[in-house]
Amino acid sequence: MPAFRRSLLSAFTRQLCAVVLTLSLFPVVSFAQASSTKPLALAGTPQVVKVENAGLLFTDNSAGVTGTDAGYSIPLAQESLWLFGDVFLQDPSSPSAASRGAVSNCALLAKAGTGVAPLHSYTFLTDPASGVARQVLPLLPGESKDLRFWPFGGWYSPAEKRVYLYYGQVRVTGGGPFDFRIEGHGLASADATVPSKIQFTRLPAQTKEPLWWNDGKESTLFGSAVIANASGDTLYIVGVQERGGRKYSKLARVPKAQIADSAAYTYFAGTPSSPRWSRQPSEAADVEGLTDFPNELSVAYNAYLGGYLAFHSIGVSDRARLCLAPTPWGPYRQIGEIATPHRAFAKAFCYAGKEHPELAEEHGRILYITYVDSDRYWLHLLKITLHR
């Protein structure tokens, strides 16, 4: 790693890595275009038959971006919006590659399409004055720079030409690696009529509170994944709760037309065989079989498998898991576990694993997933081939 990068990482990244390692407190994704396919009972056990390394993503750019994590993608009308958290910047025109600090989120636009090809043509959303990647979920006037906003799952409304994004709010409380506090999760939206001008505005809950789900002991933070391609007009929102040092998933649902109304959300409170929905998030039941993810994951209907496919890193390690369920509320059963390699000989870990269903080929037989190697600090792409 170049000297300038190590110098930049020395302060901010130590804190970032600590945040990732302690994401046990923190939830947001999966994004796919609408599907009317009805979930089927799962037959047999599908298998992962091939994993191909497709390399690092988005490293060549003129927006000064030198490292990212998160890596959620939301299909828009003709492009895909990719969102990143805790982004390191340098002056793109400086001969000495002078540091421009960091922003807590940014985004790029990639061409629509399947496979790897769309990822070869992309443009970061930048500040016109500096040419450097800009924060798309910005601070408001008077808000402290100690406040960070991390992007999670989202959904694009074709009828409104608006994009919705669940986000996490984190406050830095000091200079040490563990000096931060997770304050909760909320929802933001942006006009996507001109995608290059996307700028998110935070939406208050019906109670007028800025955050929809506040952090607290054994509270659930929703937005870790959005199941956007279930049949009908319903979105399913995955949440995460930590108990005893382990992650457990929860599930909310909302009509697509009412995504911005916090009072319209109901929470899965039953069992896979006897689903029940409650207005109270405190009554949310665990989603059977969907555990041990470091807050970021994807869940989407997979037509090839005839069920809902979840993909996530296993804690902070170098492994990732694929699970399948007949309904969004489970039960999820593991169908595969794969390696997510990091830089050779590095004391690194991998995290932020998720699938990007809009890239899938052959109705979902071929998948494209990303994760982050903490040493390289870029999205890493893998191509996965399934068989059933």
N, C-alpha and C positions, 0 to 999 in steps of 0.2 A: 504494500500500500504506500503511495507517495507520501513524503514527509508532510506536505501541507495538509493532506487529509488526516493523518494521524494527529497533527496539532489541533485541527478543528474538532476531531472526535474526542479529544482528551477531556474536555469539560462537558459538552452537551451530550455526547453519545454515552458517556458513562451513566449519565442520568437516564438516557433513553433505554439503555440495556436493562437498567434496574427496573424501569417501568414495564418493559416486556416481561422480565422475569417475575414480576409481581402482578401480572395481568389476571391473576386469580381473582382479583376484585372486579374485573372489568369486562363488560361485554364488547355486531353489527353485524354470508351474504351471498347472497347468491342472487344472480340476476339473469333472467332469461326472458325471451319473448313469450307472449301469451300462447298457451296451448289448450286446446279443448279436449285433449285425450283424457279419458276417464282412467283413474288408477286401477290396475288389475291386481289380483292376487299373485304373489310372487311364486314362481315355479323353479325349483332347483336352486343351485347356488352359482351365480356368475363368478367369473374369475378375471383377475388381471393377468394378461398373457405377455404384455410387453410394456416397458417404460423406456422412453427415449429422451435424452438430454437435449433440450432446445436452446440452452444458453441463457445469458442475462438479457433483460429487457430494458430498453429506453436509455441506455448508457450514453448513446451518441445524441446530444441535443445542444442547441444554442441558447438554452434558457438558464444556463448556469447551474443546473441540477447535478449534484455529485453524489447523491445517495437518497434512497427512499425506503419506506416500508408500507405496510397495509396492502394497497393494490387491489381495491375493489373496482369492479367494472359495471356500468349501467348502460344497456343498449338504449340509444335515443332513436330518432326517426331514421337518420341515415348515417350515423356515426355511433361510436361507443365512448362514453365518458369514463375515464380511469381516474381514481382518486387515491391520494397518498397521504401518509402522516409523517410528521417530524422529518422535514426535508432539508438537507444541507445544500447551501448555495455558494457559488463563487462568481466573481465578475466575469461574464462570458467574453469580454473584450480586453481584459487585463493581461498583458504579457506574463505577469507574475502569478496569475490565477488568484488574485486577492480574494479573501473570504468575504462573502456577503452575509454571513451568519446563517440563520435558519428560519423557516416558517413551520407552523404546526400542521399545515395541510397545503396541498396544491393539486392540480389536475391536468390531464391532457386529453386530447381528442384523437381517436384512432378510427381508421376506416371501418365500415361495417363489413361483415363477411365471416366466413368460417376458416378454420385452420390458422396457420402461422402468418400467411401473407398480409392480413390486415395490420399486423403489429409492426410491419416494416415501414409504415407511413403514419406518422403521428406528429402532433404539435402540442407543446405545453401551452397552457393559458398563462400569458405573461403580462407584466406591467408595461404599458406602452412607453412610459418614460425611460425605464431602465432596461427593458428587454429581458428581465429576470422573472422566473416563475413567481406568480402571485398567489396569495392566500385566497382561496375561493369561498371559505367560510371565515370571514374576517372578524377581527375585534371591532367593537363599537367605540365611538369616541368616549374617552374617559376610562375604558377598561384597561386593566394592567396587562403588560406583556407576560406576566406570570401565568396568564390564563391560556390554555391550549385547547384546541378543538380537533378531535380525531375523527375522521370519516369512517363510517361503517356501511351497513347495507342501504340500498336505495331502490327507487322505482321511478320510471318515466311514464307520465300520463299523456298518451297521444291526444286525447280530447282537449286537454288544457295546454298542451305543449309546455308542461312544467315537469321538472325533475325534483323528486323528494329524496332527502338524505337523512338517515339517522346518524347521530354524532354523539361522541362522548366529550364531556367537559372535565378538564383536569387542571388543577391549580398547583403551581410550583410554590413551595413554602420555604425553601432555603437553597443553599448551594450544594448540599450533600446528595448522594445518589438515590437516597430513599426519601428525600424531602419533597413530597408531592402528595396531593390529596385528590381522589376521584370524587367529583361532586354529583355526577349523575349523567343521564342520557336524555336527549331531546330529539326533535325533528326540525329540519330546515327545508326550505324549498327555493327554487330559482326558476325564472323564466328561461326556457330553452329554445325560444324562437330563433335566436341567433346563438348557437352553441358557444362560439368563441367569447361571448360576453357573459357567460354564466357566472353569477355571483349569488351565493346563498344568503337567505335571510332566516334567522331562527324564528320558529313559530311557538307562541306560548300555548300551554295546555289550556283546557277549558276553564280551569281554576285560576287562570292568569299567571300561574307559576311559569317561569322560563324553562325549567326542566320538567320533562314528563315523568321520568322515573328517577328518584333520588337515591343516592347511595346510603346504605345503612346496614346494620347487622343482618346478614342473611337476606338482604333485599335482592330483587331480580332486576337486572338492567336489560331492556329489550332493544333490539336493533342489530344484533350480531350477524344475522342473515335475514334476507327477505326472500321468501318463496313466491316468486312473481308469476310462475307459469302453471299454477294449479288450475284445474277446470273451474269455470264459473268466473264470477267477478269479485273474488276474495283474495286478499293478500294475507299470507301467514308470516308472522314476525318472530324470529327466534330470539330468545333471551337467555341469559346465563346467571346462575346463582352459585356461590361458593359455600360449601358446608364442609367443615373439617378438613380443609386443604384440598378438596376435590371439586371439580366443576360439574354442574348438572344443568341440563337445558330445560327451558320452559317454552311455551308457545302462546302467542296472541294471534288474533285474526281481526280483520277489519274490511268492510266493503271498500273496493278501490276508490269509489266516488267519495268516500268519507275519511280518507287517509289522514287529513289534516284536523280531524275532530277527535280529540283524545277520549271523549265520552263514548265514541262509537266502537272502541276496542273491547273485545271480550277475550277471556283467558282460559286456555284448556285446563279443566279441573277434573277430568275423568280418567279413564283408562283407554288403551287402544281399542278394546272390544266394546267399550261403553263410553263413548266420548260425551263429555258435558262441558258447558262453557259458562263462565262466571264473569260478572262485571268487575269483580275485585281481583286485582293482580296478586294480592296476598294469598288467594286460594289456588293459584296456579300449581298444577301437578308437574312432576318430573316427566319429561319425554323419555320413555323407556328406550335404553340402548344408545342414547346420544350423550356421551360424557367425555371428560378429559381433554377438551379442546381449550386452547388459550384465548378464549373469547372470540376469535375470528374463525369463521368457517363459511361453507356454502352448503345450501340445500336447494335442489331443483328437481323437477320431474324429468326423468330420463325415459324417453319413448322406447329405446332399444331394450332397456331392462324392465320396462313396465312398472316402475315404482319411483320413489323419491330417493335420490342419491345424495348423501351427505359426504363431504370431504373436509378433513381438518388435520392440522398438525396434532401430534400427540404430545401435549404439554409443550415444553421447550426442549426439543431433542433433535434427532435427525431421522425421525420416522413420521409417517402420515397414514391416515386410516380412511378407508372407504366403507360406508355403511349404507344399507338399502332398507326401505320401509314401504309398505303398501299404501300408507296415508301420511300426510304431513306430521301427524301426531304419533306415528310409530306403529308397532315396535320396530326399532332400527336394529339390524343385524350386520355384523362385519362381513364384508365379502373380500376384503383385501387389505394388506398393509404394505407400504412401499418405503424405500429409503429416499430421503431428501438430502443429497450430499452437500457438504460445505467445503470450503477451501481446504486443500490438503494440509495436514499438520497443524491447522489452526485450532485454537481452543475456542471453538465457535458452537453455536446451536442454531437450529432452524425453527422458524415459527411463521405465523400468518398464512398457513396453507389454505387454499380455496380453489374451487373450479370456476371457470368462466364459461357457462353453458352456451353463450352466444357464439363461441368459437367451435363448438362440438361438431363432429362430422359423422355421417352415416347414422343419423338419428340418435346419436349419443354412444355409439360403439367406440368412437375415438374421442377422448377428452383432452382438454388442455387445462393444466393447473399451474398455479404459481405459489411460491413460498419465498421467504427471505432468509438468506444466510447472514447471520449477525456480523460476520467478519467482512464480507464483501459489501453488505448493506445495499443490495439491489434486488429487484424481483428476479427470480430464477424460474424459467418455464420448463415444464415437463410435458411430454406427449404420452398419454396412457391409452393402450388398446385393451378392450374388454372382450370376453367371450362368454356366451351363455349356451 
